[in-house]
């Protein structure tokens, strides 16, 4: 009897070790652009794995990358690449950040739907956001002051927009700085003379996306590279992902996960 009991216990141990362990807590933080993807994926993953415990929060790309560096999160969402200074800090802290592209995105330049302007050149966008152009009449619109709305400096979207649209020039000092994509969209929807920028997944009928250099932001134009303000979206991990972290990222990269990415309004990789 004791032998049978020992064999049963040993066999149970082997089975337990071989089976995936979902009774694990996973903390995800960072980019508000990636947030809808992370939230939807976490919801679907926990539905399929009831013992999984996934916490998802925003805060900006800087927060997500900092979370990987200091070990306060398992996955750091970011809408920009890690900076050299951040990488140096991570290495000094014994961390090895690994980037995983989970989707593509187009940064949409948006205005209030009442604005008659439908298109701008990339050069005009730069001049507006840096303060060279301050009235809509200067680009063929009404004689109305332009209210510039921007993401705050902790945002990966702010960094990406600064590089892709402004050639690293500084946003005008009187710009209204917002902490999230949704806050930008809400401000634009409530302000007739405003202009701002958001991730593709945040577009709605309450704002109007502009044609930039003759190209509208869409899945096709982002994937083809025709849209001039496109960028990848990342999930960062410390080293190569293992266990539930790997399983979760693999889920997002799966056919089902990429379909979910597109349902959230972003551009899938497949």
C-alpha angles and dihedrals in degrees: 000000000000090000091051090048091051092048091049092049092048091048091050090051092053091050091048092050093047095049121084112259112225098164089097133115117237122192119200123182141161141055117057087209092060091038097091090051092048093046095049092045091049091050093050093043093051091047088057093040108036093184093058117105113201124177117195127187138159128220100143137284092284089058092050095050091044088053091058091047095051096034098242095124136035096214124030114202116213137172091200138046120270113268122241091243090052091049091050090050091049093052090048087053093051094254129131109202114208121195121220117188106218101170145349126246141191117218102227120211105218140191136180111284089241091064110104091211112104102168142030135178119244088247091056091049090054092047092050096048094044094047102251090115114042106161129059090226088070090068098038099276136111123304093264134128115255114236109204117211119190140172117256122261095261089063123103088210088058090052094046094046090048091055100037101037107021101035087234093304116144123261112247111274096239094057116129104244115211130194098220146023090249092052090053092048092048092049092050091048090053098042118066096198097044132114127189144144135248141169117275092250091063097058115122140156090270091075136035123232115217130226107245118205089342096308129105119212111256141134091268097047094045094049092045092049092236094119104081098215103052126132142169123255119225144204112199126206134182102257122325109339120253137184117355093354090060092042091053095048091045087054092054091048093049123099090258092048094049090050087055090050089057092046086059089056100257131113117267122219093227 
